[in-house]
Amino acid sequence: MKVVGLVSGGKDSCFAMMKCLQYGHEVVALANLLPANDSVDELDSYMYQTVGHQIVVSYANCMGLPLFRRKIQGCTRHHDLSYNKTTGDEVEDMFILLKEVRKQIPSITAVSSGAIASDYQRLRVENVCSRLGLISLAYLWKLDQSLLLQQMIDSGIVAITVKVAAIGLDPSKHLGKEMSHLWPHLLKLNELYGSNICGEGGEYETLTLDCPLFTYARIVLDEYQLVLHDSNSIAPVGILHPLAFHCEDKLQSASVSDINKTSGPSLENRGTVIEVQTESLVIVEGKSQPSDVALDLAPLENRKLYVSKTKKENTFSISCWLQDSAEISVDVQEDLKIILLKIESQLYEVGFSWENVVYIHLYISDMNMFAIANKTYVNFITQEKCRFGVPSRSTIELPLLQAGLGNAYVEVLVANDQSKKVLHVQSISSWAPSCIGPYSQATLHKEILHMAGQLGLDPPTMSLCDGGPVFELEQALINSEAVANNFNCSISTSAILFVIYCSKSTSTWDRISMQEKHKEILNQVKPPNLKHNRLSGVLNPVFLYVLVPDLPKRAFVEVKPVLFVEDDTDTEEIANDHATSDLKSEVYQFDSCFQPEKWHDECLQKCVVLGRICVVILSITTEIADKICSSAHKSANGNDNLIITDEYRIEKVANFCLYRLDKVLSQNYFSWDDVMNLRIYFPASSNISHETLSLFIQSNFDDFGKKTDRVKACEEPIFNIVPVIGAGSSGVSMDNIITFELFARKS
């Protein structure tokens, strides 16, 4: 990609551009924002470093690139962490500047910035990039600061301090010093006071005088003045004001910037400085745009739409699909639009909107249509509509048409409050795969971290890693760990559930190897103090392997982790009405219907967290189904010679699963009203149709409701049935005839 580098004069923005070249991009222009008053060294800005701005003009000559500059007209008006375009805000100056760069050099597709740890700055750069159709590159994001500073120094960056404002930094001693000399002192301050080694907390600012990017010249600071802004005895603040400087020519030699010499701006523009003149910030704001999609339910009238909805009041799931044959179904775009309209109407009926959605499962019939599906998706779910953050998402190809469904199938998890915390990093970095678009890496709601489906993508290149399924799984788990760390947890200790989607391109041997690698990686990323001492706080997650036709980017594997992140501030205890009951003496509906057998537990995985969360995977193989049917025959009439039809088998299996799930809920003091979602996977190649299976399971729920008050009668099913190629509790056997995934949480 051709890149414009945002430069402040500091070490970070220069090293970020060096990283761009390392990953094969081409820096073709520079962009800088400076104070409207040239005599002012520093602005009261949360966004921009301006100390040393007098020297930044020389970067055009040093790098042989055009430098676009704009004087800052705005100030900080939008104070929230996330940013929406705001009249008169200083962020709009960046928008105007980059808009002009893009106008003059249309080939530019990305913007480089030196963001390391500031979400405030990163989100604003991403906002501007999104509005201009550019990609944000932040290759320093989340890197270890001690290693990062050492890399900068080792790479040949010569930078001096031009501002100090922290305990342990003295303006008279430390201003004007090179980072190579200050590095040991900065490490010591980090140990003593927790100071940011790279100055991310405002401890200091730097000015780059030379680096490998400076092919043509280096900057020599001839004269400067030390200005004391605050004589505070604990953390005095001082800046270095340049008085005189010059550029010293270099012998042109092969360097990392050679890549810039083959293309990019015309030769006459190289080394020039373009002043981007004042443009009214009011114009930037513009008028708010109407919704791209009106709530028009007319297209729904002629289609056979089905909806399922769980009954939990504060967090529930809604699923919608088309019960159409391939002949009736038009295409992914039309089908998805109809389904999203239906879900939108369902949300409106209960006073909600897309901003209440926590997670979205997007299932499509053909991954070749992913771009078209995504275009339709973004007409409904946008950052503007989701004020508290766009939901996380998993996108999978399913054999929908084979199961007699339409081209799209959507499931949404909805919350009735706005307490969710969303991590949405759109910048490409070395940290974890970016989410460029209206979905986020993870959403934390009510102690449950719902992570987007993770592919085995190399974060800085956003390409699938080489080596096949096992290597992709390893990278996907590494990416998952990076996201989890952002919420101060780990997939090795906090995971409740792992759903591992495997492409049909994976072999049985691949899946066996992936299962072994999964355990190995979880042990590797386990915190050091837990590697040899297994503490009670470490969870035992459940695993579900799902075989599907295809995945985004033709990946072999996609991992969807769900984690528990305990809220230490929530001291409220969940009441346990049965705390004094004797579990052994209690008779469950399941026990009264099925004679105890060892295999009743062998087909089940569960994870119960602090009595608040209950996750169950119930896997029914052909062998277990035979046992269920055999047991049902003997219990009913003792006729072992009765012919078992497919309908009879699935009816008895559904009956067994419902009662078995109810027993798990009962034993752990959960009710069906606590269920957030109940997902049922079945092979599309089954002789039982999706519609027939749904009727069988609903009939069992109705019968169960007549025998007990634990399930209330309802118009819509509380489960959704997902057609797949196969599913199972391990990568070895994925030929279950049916698999139940239940997730419950107490309010």
C-alpha positions in Angstrom: 0.0 0.0 0.0 1.0 3.6 -0.6 1.1 5.4 2.7 1.1 8.9 4.1 3.0 9.2 7.4 1.6 11.3 10.2 4.7 13.0 11.6 5.0 15.0 14.8 8.8 15.1 14.8 8.9 12.4 17.5 10.6 9.0 17.5 7.4 7.0 17.4 6.0 8.4 14.1 9.4 7.9 12.4 9.8 4.3 13.7 6.2 3.6 12.6 7.1 4.6 9.1 10.1 2.3 9.2 7.8 -0.5 10.2 5.6 0.3 7.2 8.6 -0.3 4.9 9.5 -3.4 6.7 6.0 -4.9 5.9 6.3 -4.0 2.2 4.4 -0.7 2.1 5.6 2.5 0.4 5.7 5.9 2.2 5.0 8.5 -0.4 4.1 11.6 1.6 4.2 13.1 5.1 1.5 15.0 7.0 2.0 17.3 10.0 -0.2 19.5 12.1 1.2 22.6 13.8 0.1 25.5 16.0 -1.7 28.4 14.3 0.8 30.7 16.0 4.4 29.9 14.9 5.9 31.3 18.1 3.9 28.8 20.2 5.8 25.7 21.1 3.0 23.6 22.7 -0.8 23.5 22.4 -3.1 22.3 25.1 -3.9 19.3 22.9 -4.8 15.7 23.7 -4.0 14.7 20.1 -0.9 16.3 18.8 2.7 16.8 19.8 3.8 20.2 18.6 7.0 20.9 20.5 9.8 21.1 17.9 7.3 21.9 15.1 9.7 24.5 13.8 12.1 21.7 12.7 9.6 19.3 11.2 9.5 21.3 7.9 13.0 19.9 7.3 11.7 16.3 7.1 10.6 16.9 3.5 14.2 17.6 2.5 15.7 14.9 4.7 13.3 12.2 3.2 12.8 13.6 -0.2 9.1 13.4 0.1 6.3 16.0 -0.1 5.2 17.3 3.3 1.6 18.5 3.8 1.1 20.8 6.8 -1.9 22.4 8.3 -2.2 24.9 11.1 -4.6 23.7 13.8 -7.8 25.7 13.9 -9.8 23.6 16.3 -9.5 22.6 19.9 -10.7 19.6 22.0 -14.5 19.7 21.9 -15.4 16.0 21.9 -14.0 14.6 25.2 -15.4 11.0 25.2 -13.1 8.2 24.4 -14.8 7.2 21.2 -15.1 10.0 18.7 -17.9 11.3 16.4 -17.2 14.1 14.0 -17.6 17.4 15.9 -17.6 20.9 14.6 -14.6 22.9 15.7 -12.7 19.9 17.2 -9.0 19.6 16.5 -9.6 16.1 15.0 -11.3 17.8 12.1 -8.0 19.5 11.2 -6.5 16.1 10.6 -9.5 15.2 8.5 -9.0 18.3 6.3 -5.3 17.7 6.1 -5.5 14.1 5.0 -8.4 14.8 2.7 -6.1 17.2 0.8 -3.3 14.6 0.8 -5.7 12.1 -0.7 -6.9 14.6 -3.3 -3.4 15.4 -4.5 -2.1 11.8 -4.3 -5.1 9.6 -5.1 -3.0 6.4 -5.0 -2.6 6.7 -1.2 -4.6 4.1 0.6 -3.2 4.1 4.2 -2.1 6.4 7.0 0.8 5.6 9.4 0.8 6.8 13.0 3.0 6.2 16.0 0.2 5.2 18.5 1.5 2.8 21.1 -1.0 2.8 24.0 -3.4 5.7 23.7 -6.9 4.5 22.7 -7.9 8.2 22.6 -5.5 9.0 19.8 -5.9 5.7 18.0 -9.7 5.9 17.8 -9.5 9.4 16.4 -7.1 8.5 13.7 -9.3 5.4 12.9 -12.3 7.7 12.7 -10.7 10.0 10.2 -9.4 7.1 8.2 -12.8 5.5 8.1 -14.4 8.6 6.8 -11.8 9.0 4.1 -11.8 5.4 3.0 -8.2 5.0 4.2 -6.6 2.2 6.3 -4.9 3.1 9.6 -1.5 1.5 10.2 -0.3 1.5 13.8 2.6 -0.9 13.9 3.7 0.1 17.3 0.4 -0.6 18.9 0.6 -2.6 22.2 4.2 -3.5 21.7 6.3 -3.9 24.9 7.7 -0.4 25.5 11.1 -1.4 26.9 11.8 -3.5 23.9 10.3 -1.0 21.5 12.6 1.8 22.7 15.6 -0.4 22.4 14.6 -1.3 18.9 14.3 2.3 18.0 17.7 3.1 19.3 19.3 0.0 17.6 17.6 0.9 14.3 19.6 4.1 14.1 17.0 6.6 15.2 18.7 9.7 16.7 16.1 11.5 18.8 16.5 14.0 21.6 14.1 15.0 24.4 12.3 18.3 23.7 10.0 18.1 26.7 10.1 16.5 30.1 7.2 16.4 32.6 7.6 13.5 35.0 9.2 12.6 38.3 12.8 11.7 37.9 13.3 13.9 34.8 15.0 17.3 35.3 14.7 19.9 32.5 18.2 21.2 33.2 19.7 17.7 33.1 17.6 15.7 30.6 16.3 18.1 27.9 18.3 17.8 24.6 19.7 14.4 25.5 19.7 11.6 23.0 17.5 8.6 23.8 20.4 6.2 23.6 21.9 8.0 26.7 18.6 8.3 28.6 17.4 4.8 28.0 19.0 3.2 31.2 17.6 6.1 33.2 14.1 5.6 31.7 14.2 1.9 32.6 15.1 2.8 36.2 12.2 5.3 36.4 9.8 2.6 35.1 11.0 0.3 37.9 10.7 3.0 40.6 7.5 4.9 39.6 5.9 2.9 36.8 6.7 5.6 34.2 6.1 4.8 30.6 9.4 4.0 29.0 8.4 5.4 25.6 6.7 8.5 27.2 3.2 7.4 26.5 2.0 8.9 29.7 3.3 12.4 28.7 6.5 11.9 30.7 8.6 13.3 27.8 8.5 14.1 24.1 11.2 13.7 21.5 12.5 15.2 18.2 14.1 13.0 15.6 17.2 14.5 14.1 18.3 11.5 12.1 17.2 8.0 11.2 17.4 5.5 8.3 14.5 7.2 6.6 16.5 10.4 6.3 18.2 9.4 3.0 19.2 12.9 1.8 20.1 14.8 5.0 20.2 14.9 8.8 19.2 17.8 11.0 21.7 19.6 13.1 20.4 21.7 16.0 22.7 24.7 16.2 21.1 26.7 19.0 18.2 26.2 21.4 16.7 27.6 24.6 15.5 25.7 27.6 12.1 27.0 28.8 10.8 26.1 32.3 7.0 25.9 32.3 6.6 24.5 35.8 9.2 24.5 38.5 7.3 21.9 40.5 9.9 20.2 42.7 8.5 16.7 42.2 7.8 16.7 38.4 9.1 20.0 36.8 8.0 20.7 33.3 10.4 22.1 30.7 10.6 22.3 26.9 13.4 22.8 24.4 12.8 25.7 22.0 14.8 25.5 18.8 16.5 28.8 17.8 18.7 27.7 14.9 19.2 24.6 12.9 20.4 23.4 9.5 20.3 20.3 7.3 23.5 18.5 6.7 23.6 16.5 3.4 24.2 12.8 3.4 25.9 10.6 0.9 23.0 8.8 -0.8 23.2 5.1 -0.1 21.0 2.0 -0.1 18.7 2.1 2.8 15.2 1.2 3.9 13.9 4.2 2.0 15.1 3.0 -1.4 11.7 1.5 -1.9 10.3 5.0 -2.2 12.5 5.7 -5.3 10.6 3.5 -7.7 7.2 5.1 -7.7 5.1 7.6 -5.7 4.9 11.4 -6.2 6.5 13.0 -9.2 10.1 14.1 -8.8 9.2 17.8 -8.8 7.0 17.3 -5.7 9.7 15.5 -3.6 11.0 17.6 -0.8 8.4 20.2 -1.2 6.1 21.6 1.5 2.4 22.0 0.8 0.5 24.3 3.1 -3.1 23.1 3.5 -5.1 26.3 3.8 -7.9 27.0 6.2 -11.1 25.2 5.5 -14.1 25.8 7.7 -14.5 23.1 10.3 -18.2 23.6 10.1 -18.2 22.2 6.6 -16.5 19.1 7.8 -19.3 18.4 10.2 -22.0 18.5 7.5 -25.5 17.3 8.0 -26.4 14.0 9.6 -27.2 11.4 7.0 -30.5 9.6 7.1 -30.5 5.9 7.8 -29.5 3.8 4.8 -32.2 1.3 5.4 -35.8 2.3 6.2 -37.8 0.0 8.4 -39.9 -1.3 5.4 -41.4 -4.6 6.2 -43.1 -5.0 2.8 -40.3 -7.4 1.5 -41.1 -9.8 4.4 -44.7 -10.5 3.5 -44.0 -13.0 0.7 -41.2 -14.9 2.4 -41.4 -17.8 4.8 -39.5 -16.2 7.7 -38.9 -18.1 11.0 -37.8 -16.6 14.3 -36.6 -18.1 17.5 -36.1 -16.1 20.8 -34.9 -17.1 24.2 -36.9 -15.8 27.2 -34.2 -14.4 29.4 -35.3 -10.9 30.2 -32.0 -9.0 30.3 -29.9 -10.9 27.8 -31.5 -12.9 25.1 -30.9 -14.2 21.6 -32.9 -13.8 18.4 -32.4 -15.9 15.4 -34.0 -15.5 12.0 -33.8 -17.7 8.8 -35.8 -18.3 5.6 -37.5 -21.7 5.3 -37.1 -21.6 1.5 -35.9 -23.9 -1.1 -33.0 -23.0 -3.4 -35.5 -22.1 -6.2 -37.4 -19.6 -4.1 -34.3 -18.0 -2.5 -33.0 -15.1 -4.6 -29.5 -14.4 -3.4 -27.4 -13.6 -0.3 -28.0 -9.8 -0.7 -31.8 -10.1 -0.8 -32.1 -12.8 1.8 -29.8 -11.1 4.3 -31.7 -7.8 3.8 -35.0 -9.5 4.6 -33.6 -11.2 7.7 -31.9 -8.1 9.0 -35.1 -6.1 8.5 -37.0 -8.8 10.5 -34.5 -8.7 13.3 -34.6 -4.9 13.3 -38.4 -5.0 13.6 -38.1 -7.5 16.5 -35.7 -5.1 18.2 -38.0 -2.2 17.7 -41.0 -4.1 19.1 -39.3 -4.3 22.5 -37.8 -0.8 22.4 -34.3 -1.8 21.3 -32.1 -1.1 18.4 -28.8 -2.4 16.9 -26.9 -0.6 19.7 -28.3 -3.2 22.1 -26.8 -6.1 20.2 -23.7 -7.7 21.8 -22.8 -10.4 19.3 -23.8 -11.5 15.8 -23.5 -14.9 14.2 -23.6 -14.3 10.4 -24.2 -17.5 8.5 -24.2 -17.4 4.6 -24.6 -20.1 2.0 -21.5 -19.2 -0.1 -18.3 -17.6 1.1 -17.8 -16.3 -2.4 -20.6 -13.9 -1.6 -19.0 -12.6 1.5 -18.2 -9.1 0.1 -21.8 -8.7 -1.1 -23.2 -9.9 2.3 -20.9 -7.6 4.2 -22.1 -4.6 2.0 -25.7 -5.4 3.0 -24.7 -5.9 6.6 -23.1 -2.4 6.9 -26.3 -0.8 5.7 -27.9 -2.0 9.0 -25.1 -2.2 11.6 -22.9 0.9 11.6 -20.8 2.8 14.2 -23.2 5.7 14.0 -26.1 3.4 15.0 -24.1 1.7 17.8 -23.1 4.5 20.1 -21.7 2.1 22.6 -19.6 0.1 20.2 -20.4 -2.2 17.3 -21.1 -5.8 18.2 -18.5 -8.6 17.8 -19.2 -11.0 14.9 -18.4 -14.5 13.6 -19.0 -15.2 9.9 -19.3 -18.8 8.7 -20.5 -20.6 5.5 -23.1 -23.2 6.3 -24.9 -25.7 4.0 -28.1 -23.6 4.2 -29.5 -24.5 0.8 -28.9 -28.2 1.3 -31.0 -27.9 4.5 -33.8 -26.2 2.6 -33.1 -22.8 4.0 -32.3 -19.5 2.3 -28.9 -17.9 1.5 -28.5 -16.3 4.9 -29.2 -17.0 8.6 -28.5 -14.6 11.4 -28.4 -14.9 15.2 -28.0 -11.9 17.5 -27.4 -11.7 21.2 -29.2 -8.7 22.7 -28.7 -6.9 26.1 -31.3 -4.6 27.7 -28.6 -2.3 29.1 -25.7 -0.3 27.8 -23.0 -1.7 30.2 -21.1 -3.5 27.4 -17.5 -2.6 26.8 -16.3 -3.0 23.2 -12.8 -3.4 21.9 -12.7 -2.2 18.3 -9.2 -1.7 16.9 -9.4 -0.9 13.2 -5.7 -0.1 12.8 -3.4 -2.8 11.3 -0.7 -3.5 13.8 1.5 -6.3 15.2 -0.9 -6.7 18.1 -3.8 -8.7 16.8 -5.9 -8.8 13.6 -7.6 -5.5 12.9 -11.4 -5.2 12.5 -11.8 -2.8 9.6 -15.5 -2.4 9.5 -18.6 -2.5 11.7 -17.6 -5.4 14.0 -15.3 -5.5 17.0 -12.6 -7.9 18.3 -14.5 -8.5 21.6 -17.4 -7.3 23.7 -17.6 -7.6 27.4 -21.0 -7.8 29.0 -22.0 -8.9 32.4 -18.7 -10.7 33.1 -18.8 -12.6 29.8 -16.3 -11.7 27.1 -17.7 -12.6 23.7 -14.8 -12.7 21.2 -15.1 -12.4 17.5 -14.2 -15.4 15.4 -10.4 -15.5 15.2 -8.6 -16.6 12.1 -5.0 -17.6 11.9 -4.0 -14.2 10.5 -0.6 -12.6 10.8 -1.6 -9.2 12.3 0.8 -6.9 10.5 0.2 -8.4 7.1 -3.4 -9.5 7.7 -2.6 -12.7 5.6 -3.3 -16.2 6.7 -0.1 -17.8 8.1 1.5 -20.6 6.1 1.8 -24.2 7.2 -1.8 -25.5 7.2 -4.5 -26.0 9.8 -2.3 -26.6 12.8 -0.3 -23.4 12.2 -3.5 -21.4 11.6 -5.0 -22.7 14.9 -1.9 -21.7 16.7 -1.9 -18.2 15.3 -5.7 -17.9 16.0 -5.1 -18.7 19.6 -2.2 -16.3 19.9 -4.5 -13.6 18.4 -7.2 -14.6 20.9 -4.7 -14.3 23.8 -3.7 -10.8 22.7 -7.4 -9.7 22.7 -8.0 -11.4 26.1 -5.0 -9.7 27.6 -6.6 -6.3 26.8 -9.3 -7.3 29.3 -6.8 -8.5 31.8 -7.5 -12.1 31.4 -6.1 -15.1 29.5 -7.6 -17.8 27.3 -5.7 -20.3 29.4 -7.4 -19.4 32.7 -10.6 -17.6 31.9 -12.1 -19.5 28.9 -15.6 -21.0 29.4 -16.1 -22.3 25.9 -14.1 -22.8 22.7 -16.0 -23.3 19.4 -13.6 -24.4 16.7 -15.0 -24.1 13.2 -13.1 -26.4 10.8 -13.3 -26.1 7.0 -14.2 -29.3 5.2 -10.7 -28.9 3.6 -9.3 -30.2 6.9 -8.7 -33.9 7.3 -9.4 -36.0 10.3 -5.6 -36.1 11.0 -5.5 -32.3 10.8 -8.3 -32.1 13.4 -6.6 -34.5 15.7 -3.4 -32.5 15.4 -5.3 -29.3 16.1 -6.8 -30.7 19.2 -3.3 -31.6 20.6 -1.9 -28.2 19.5 -4.9 -26.4 21.2 -4.0 -28.0 24.6 -0.3 -27.2 24.1 -0.9 -23.5 23.3 -3.2 -23.1 26.3 -0.5 -24.4 28.5 2.1 -22.2 26.9 0.2 -18.9 27.4 -0.7 -19.8 31.0 0.6 -17.2 33.3 4.0 -18.2 34.9 2.6 -18.6 38.4 0.0 -21.1 37.1 2.2 -23.3 35.0 3.3 -25.5 38.0 0.4 -24.7 40.4 -3.1 -25.3 39.2 -5.2 -22.9 41.1 -8.9 -23.3 41.8 -9.5 -20.1 39.9 -8.5 -21.7 36.6 -11.6 -22.7 34.6 -12.1 -26.0 32.7 -13.6 -24.9 29.4 -15.8 -27.0 27.2 -14.9 -27.6 23.5 -17.1 -27.9 20.5 -15.7 -28.7 17.0 -17.9 -27.8 14.1 -17.2 -28.9 10.5 -18.4 -26.3 7.9 -18.1 -25.9 4.1 -15.9 -22.8 4.2 -14.6 -19.9 6.2 -13.5 -16.3 5.5 -10.3 -16.0 3.4 -10.5 -19.7 2.7 -9.1 -20.3 6.2 -8.9 -23.9 7.6 -10.0 -22.9 11.0 -11.8 -20.2 13.0 -11.8 -20.1 16.8 -14.5 -18.5 18.8 -13.6 -18.2 22.5 -16.0 -17.1 25.3 -14.3 -16.0 28.5 -15.3 -15.2 32.1 -14.0 -11.8 33.3 -15.0 -11.4 36.9 -16.2 -7.9 37.9 -14.4 -7.2 41.2 -16.6 -4.2 41.8 -19.8 -6.3 41.8 -20.1 -7.6 45.3 -23.7 -8.6 45.0 -24.3 -12.3 45.8 -26.7 -14.3 43.7 -29.4 -15.7 45.9 -29.6 -19.5 45.9 -33.0 -20.7 46.8 -31.9 -24.3 47.1 -28.6 -23.8 49.0 -29.8 -26.1 51.8 -31.3 -28.8 49.6 -29.7 -32.3 49.4 -28.8 -32.9 45.8 -28.6 -36.6 46.3 -32.1 -37.0 47.5 -33.7 -34.7 44.8 -35.4 -36.6 42.0 -35.1 -35.0 38.6 -37.4 -35.4 35.7 -34.6 -37.0 33.8 -34.0 -39.7 36.4 -37.7 -40.6 36.5 -37.7 -41.1 32.7 -34.3 -42.7 32.0 -32.6 -45.5 34.0 -29.1 -44.4 35.2 -26.4 -45.3 32.7 -22.7 -44.4 32.6 -22.9 -43.0 29.1 -25.4 -40.3 30.3 -22.4 -38.3 31.5 -19.9 -39.4 28.8 -21.9 -37.5 26.2 -21.9 -34.3 28.2 -19.4 -31.5 28.9 -20.2 -28.6 31.3 -18.6 -25.6 32.8 -20.2 -23.9 35.7 -18.7 -20.6 36.9 -19.4 -19.4 40.5 -23.0 -20.5 40.3 -23.6 -17.6 37.8 -22.8 -19.1 34.4 -23.6 -22.6 33.0 -22.4 -23.9 29.7 -23.3 -27.3 28.4 -22.3 -29.3 25.3 -24.4 -32.4 24.7 -23.1 -34.6 21.9 -25.2 -37.5 20.6 -23.3 -40.0 18.4 -25.0 -42.7 16.4 -24.0 -45.2 19.1 -25.6 -43.2 21.9 -28.7 -42.6 19.8 -29.1 -46.4 19.5 -28.8 -46.7 23.3 -31.4 -44.0 23.7 -33.8 -45.7 21.3 -33.2 -49.1 22.8 -33.9 -47.8 26.3 -37.0 -46.0 25.1 -38.3 -49.3 23.5 -37.8 -51.3 26.7 -39.3 -48.6 28.8 -42.4 -48.3 26.6 -43.4 -51.9 25.7 -40.4 -54.1 25.8 -40.6 -54.7 22.0 -37.0 -55.0 20.9 -38.0 -55.9 17.4 -39.7 -52.6 16.6 -38.3 -50.9 13.5 -36.6 -47.7 14.3 -37.3 -45.0 11.8 -35.3 -41.7 11.4 -38.3 -39.8 12.8 -38.6 -42.1 15.8 -34.9 -41.9 16.5 -34.7 -38.1 16.4 -37.8 -37.7 18.5 -36.4 -40.0 21.2 -33.0 -38.3 21.0 -34.6 -34.9 21.3 -36.6 -36.1 24.3 -33.4 -37.4 26.0 -31.4 -34.2 25.3 -34.1 -31.9 26.7 -34.4 -33.9 29.9 -30.6 -34.2 30.3 -30.1 -30.5 29.8 -32.9 -29.8 32.3 -31.1 -32.0 34.9 -27.8 -30.1 34.5 -29.7 -26.8 34.9 -31.6 -28.1 37.9 -28.5 -29.5 39.6 -26.8 -26.2 39.4 -29.9 -24.2 40.4 -30.5 -22.6 36.9 -33.8 -22.4 35.2 -34.8 -22.3 31.5 -35.4 -18.6 32.0 -31.7 -18.2 32.6 -30.8 -19.5 29.1 -29.2 -16.9 26.9 -29.0 -19.1 23.9 -29.7 -22.7 22.9 -28.0 -23.7 19.7 -28.6 -27.1 18.0 -26.2 -28.4 15.4 -27.3 -31.1 13.0 -25.8 -32.5 9.7 -27.5 -31.0 6.7 -27.1 -34.5 5.0 -29.5 -35.9 7.6 -32.7 -37.5 6.3 -34.6 -35.2 8.7 -35.3 -31.8 7.3 -34.6 -28.6 9.3 -38.3 -27.9 9.6 -39.2 -31.4 10.7 -36.4 -31.4 13.3 -37.6 -28.0 14.6 -41.1 -29.4 15.0 -39.9 -32.5 16.8 -37.8 -30.5 19.3 -40.6 -28.0 19.9 -43.1 -30.8 20.5 -40.7 -32.2 23.2 -40.6 -28.8 24.8 -44.4 -28.6 24.8 -44.7 -32.0 26.3 -42.1 -31.2 28.9 -43.9 -28.0 29.7 -47.1 -30.0 30.4 -45.3 -32.3 32.9 -43.4 -29.6 34.7 -43.5 -25.9 35.3 -39.8 -25.5 34.4 -40.6 -24.6 30.8 -43.2 -22.0 29.9 -45.3 -22.3 26.7 -44.3 -19.7 24.1 -45.2 -18.9 20.5 -41.6 -18.9 19.2 -39.0 -21.7 19.9 -36.3 -20.8 22.4 -33.7 -22.7 20.4 -32.2 -22.3 16.9 -31.1 -25.1 14.7 -27.9 -24.7 12.8 -27.2 -27.0 9.8 -23.6 -28.0 9.5 -21.5 -30.8 7.9 -20.7 -32.2 11.2 -20.1 -31.5 14.9 -18.6 -33.1 18.0 -16.9 -32.6 21.3 -13.5 -33.3 19.8 -11.7 -33.1 16.5 -11.5 -36.8 16.2 -15.2 -37.5 15.8 -17.4 -34.9 14.2 -20.2 -37.2 13.0 -22.7 -36.6 15.8 -26.3 -36.9 14.7 -27.1 -33.9 16.8 -25.3 -31.6 19.2 -26.7 -29.1 21.8 -24.9 -26.0 22.9 -26.5 -24.3 25.9 -25.4 -21.1 27.6 -27.2 -19.8 30.7 -26.5 -16.9 33.1 -28.2 -15.9 36.2 -29.4 -12.3 36.3 
